[in-house]
Amino acid sequence: MLIWGPKYFSIGLEIYFQKRANFLFSFPMTNKELWVSVLRRLQPTIKKAHFITWFQNTNVVAVENGLMTVGIPTEFALNWIVQHYAVKVLQAAQELNGEILKTDFKVELTYGQVGGNGVNVQNLFAPETEKKVRKVRNVNEVAVVKGLSSGKIVSQMMNNKYSLDNFVIGRDNRLPHAACCAVANMPGGIYNPLYIYGGVGLGKTHLIQAIGNEVLRNFPDKIVKYVTAEKFVTEVVEAIGKRNTKAFKDQYRKVDVFLMDDVQFFARKDSSQQEFFHTFNDLYDGNKQIVITSDRAPAELQGMDERITSRFGMGMVVELLSPDFETRLAILHQKCREYQVIIDPEVLSFVATNAQTSVRELEGILRQIMAECQLCDQVATIRSAAEIMKRMNKAQKIIGYDIENREGRVVAKNALDVLNIVAEYYKVTSEAIVGKDRHKNLMLPRHVCMYLIKNELGESYESIGDGFGGRNHTTVMHACSKTAKKLRTDLRLVRDLNAIKREMGL
């Protein structure tokens, strides 16, 4: 007699559901369904921002003979996915379809167009539910809503890219960063108020907004209000004009973290200073965190009520100093990683040496270099960086490059000049280029040098061969022909040649 107990019942259910699953998956998925399933498996393993950036508008083109071909809307995204996510894509695909043995990636420009076949990866994320809902009121403000009856608090929008993690810590800004970390982890603690001061472009706004972003991550229920002193003055004027000062005061009294940027703007604005004074007192007495930034120390603020400046010193006062060379260089390297660009370390070192006033100046020069490289399709060089810095500040004295003596003249007048410029660009010696060594690190500079001497200086194949250790003219012809052919498809080589030509004065 067969006894159908709980153990056998559970085994029967397992067999039933397994057969049902096999039955359901016996129907082949469409390419889009397959790719959506792959993306759902990848999504938890990749940061949301990166996932959306690289996999937006992608899709499976075809699955044939064990090969899954994936369409990518841009060449840049394709290269990044192949380099960083190809293995993950293959593993996820094989979990769904064991017949897939390998993956291939190709550019499908139509996927990025409106109405294209690319998958909108934004739809793969579940809608976020927050206790506080922030709705954009206009470009610079958000309405912070808490509960159903407490009304709304309007705050200037904070930039999510500002975080305490991506603030480059150097010898001269270690203390301000540590104080900001302490405030973000324990708002209303011993560092209250926190007063940050320093020159223009040193990172005050970065730090104060990073505190706000960090507090919202650590304490989702807290109300954070960020406002500039100029905006605060505008709100005071509007409240007085509309005879609605009570609503203005109530809005500020309900916040848990109050972030005030550029407080020096209050100078000689008596009504605004009075409102700020009372707001400060109410928040401080309620153990609410206050963070203030300024371009000068509290004692140096002009046109400010002494009662206010004295309160700034009640908590923690920290100064942001100009970053030293090592910190400036670290900032440039981090920005390159953020923008996903590769720039010669010597060029970055040259920029860090000359841009000494502020972080904002550093980033401005880097953006100019990136734009020129992309628009002119060339690689950044010390010369191009020097010209950019000279255009931005004509009074600046460039260290490490005599731009005045180089402007307006042709650098490469003969084959020897070209040889020296190419050798310097590729970080090899002139002797090695004209020598007999056939190492791959020397073959490219050698071919480029022959190509430039032939096409830019017009020398014959025979004379070029003589200058390169007595090589046969057919060797030079082959080098020039090979380089010309590579220039049709190798974008890096195109940029290299454009940069070298610029160094030659062309």
Secondary structure, DSSP 8 states (H G I E B T S, - for coil): -----HHHHHHHHHHHHHHHHHHHTTS---HHHHHHHHHHHHGGGS-HHHHHHHHTTBEEEEEETTEEEEEES-HHHHHHHHHHTHHHHHHHHHHH-TT--EEEEEE-GGGGSTT-S-B-GGGGS-----SEEEEEEETTEEEEEETTTS-EEEEE---TT--SSSS---TTTHHHHHHHHHHHHSTTSSS-SEEEEESTTSSHHHHHHHHHHHHHHH-TTS-EEEEEHHHHHHHHHHHHHTT-HHHHHHHHHT-SEEEEE-GGGGTT-HHHHHHHHHHHHHHHHTT-EEEEEESS-GGG-SS--HHHHHHHTTSEEEEE----HHHHHHHHHHHHHHHT----HHHHHHHHHH--S-HHHHHHHHHHHHHHHHHHT----HHHHHHHHHHH-TT---TT--HHHHTTS-S--SHHHHHHHHHHHHT--HHHHHSS---HHHHHHHHHHHHHHHHHH---HHHHHHHTTS--HHHHHHHHHHHHHHTTT-HHHHHHHHHHHHHHT-
